[in-house]
Amino acid sequence: MLKLSQLFFRRTAMIFTLTFFLAAAIGYYLLRQMEIDTHARMLRNLLTVLEYDLRSLPAEKIPATIRQIHRKTGVRITVVAPDGTVLYESNRSPKGMENHAHRPEIEQARRTGWGEAVRHSVTLGVDLLYVAHNDRDRFVRAAYSLERIHRQLLALWVKALGIFALILLGIFLFSLRLNRQIGNESGEIHRALERLLDKDYDAPIAPVTCCSEFARIRKMLRKVSKKLAKRERQKAKYTKKLKALTKRQSDIIGAIGHEFKNPVAAIMGYAQTLRDGHDLDLRIRRRFLDKIHANAEKISHMIDRLALAIKLENRSFTLRKSRFDLGDVAESVREMLLQKYPGREIVLECTEGRIEADRDMIEQVLANLTENALKYSEDAVILRCDGERLEVIDRGIGIGSEDLEKITKKFYRVDRNSWNNSIGIGLYIVQYILKLHDTRLRIESREGEGSVFSFSLESMKADGEETQR
């Protein structure tokens, strides 16, 4: 298998060789075409001047004039009649010459005024560049030998090719030097990798100067070295974090166990009293049964909350949206909570407004927020909705700034406030339900002054549909 430097050198040499021959061929063709175009323009200019002179000369002086031009410039001049008969010729007598009516340059000049062709001259036996012009009642044609053009072109091409060869040689030498540098620096990178395998993380890596790719590899190797060097020191830190996480999970399990322990203990106590107390008064028996039922409902409610939190976290919950009046849901929540908290006051300030959402989930949100407000406030709780925003306002103990941003996290509890919902999933569920409805919970609170829990109804607006009741 070839090394990177060998591959680079071979491909570079191949590219240089192909480039040289391709440039030589293309350069020769382009230079040839440029020379032909240059001489064609020269012949056109010559014919323009010559035609002006020929109009003022008597016919007997025209042959001498065009022969003199041929001697000075090497350009062959031919004057042709409209029918193709050669009238004057600078190189020989026109007698016996073929009719030129169907020469390509004459036919083109007859159509467009100017004609141009490159072809072999039967008369002279050489390749010529022909330029003809339709000068009123005759054609004036100039011809120039391509051999002269080729000689001039070859001299120019050889010079250009020599310059190009020198440039390629310089590039080749530069690539050879670069090839050696690539070999050296790739070897250094290989040695650095071997040191990493030997856990020599602090070994220096030589600077890279030949190419940006190696520089990026060196930079990444340095980063890897630093990370691996810190690995041993980070083990203790990761172990500590793992212990903290384990402790947090234990605390969560303990919190859940604690919350279940009280109602379970109450149920067991009341049930045992009923079992052993055969002579209990009927009213006491009924009251104990009510206590058992209330604690069972509390356990069921906590289980439902945990199940809902798991569904939301696993994204296995699907909204069942419908259109309904938010005021009806707020009134239903108010009546339910007043039965649970008799003697408390919930002020409902809701205007009629239809929304499109999951009715059961929105009812869960309103119940959670309003019940929280009732728990932490002895004053009236205000439930307000105006079609744009829903707010639950209390004048209770408030929430400290250090807890405000954490309070919606799952299983987070503000211990110093002795929250009844100590499992810490009520507001987490609220926030997740609102997220599914493309809105979010906003909390404003000050300790000792109360709290405002609110969210926008903009994403749930539904107009023009029949309200579900």
Secondary structure by P-SEA (a helix, b strand, c coil): cccaaaaaaaaaaaaaaaaaaaaaaaaaaaaaaaaaaaaaaaaaaaaaaaaaaaaaccccaaaaaaaaaaaaccbbbbbbcccccccccccccccccccccccaaaaaaaaccbbbbbcccccccbbbbbbbbbcccbbbbbbbbaaaaaaaaaaaaaaaaaaaaaaaaaaaaaaaaaaaaaaaaaaaaaaaaaaaaacccccccccccccaaaaaaaaaaaaaaaaaaacccaaaaaaaaaaaaaaaaaaaaaaaaaaaaaaaaaaaaaaaaaaacccccaaaaaaaaaaaaaaaaaaaaaaaaaaaaaaaaacccccbbbbbbaaaaaaaaaaaaaaacccbbbbbbccbbbbbcaaaaaaaaaaaaaaaaaaacccbbbbbbcccbbbbbbcccccccccccccccccccccccccccccccaaaaaaaaaaaacbbbbbbbccccbbbbbbbccccccccccccc
